[in-house]
């Protein structure tokens, strides 16, 4: 998976915005090559995230962190 998507997952899990089960379900739908926007949109479409503003903030941070590589421990 792309580093920014992995960061989105890590930050979402750390903040409690999403859980691992939700992330695995989205990953199964969008695949390992999904871009961060596709992954985030699927979280919304599937009803896993109601606070879109929080998701957008996390996505922005994930994109910045993703430029430096994936998070340690691989969240998925």
Beta strands, then each sheet from edge to edge (+ up, - down):
end
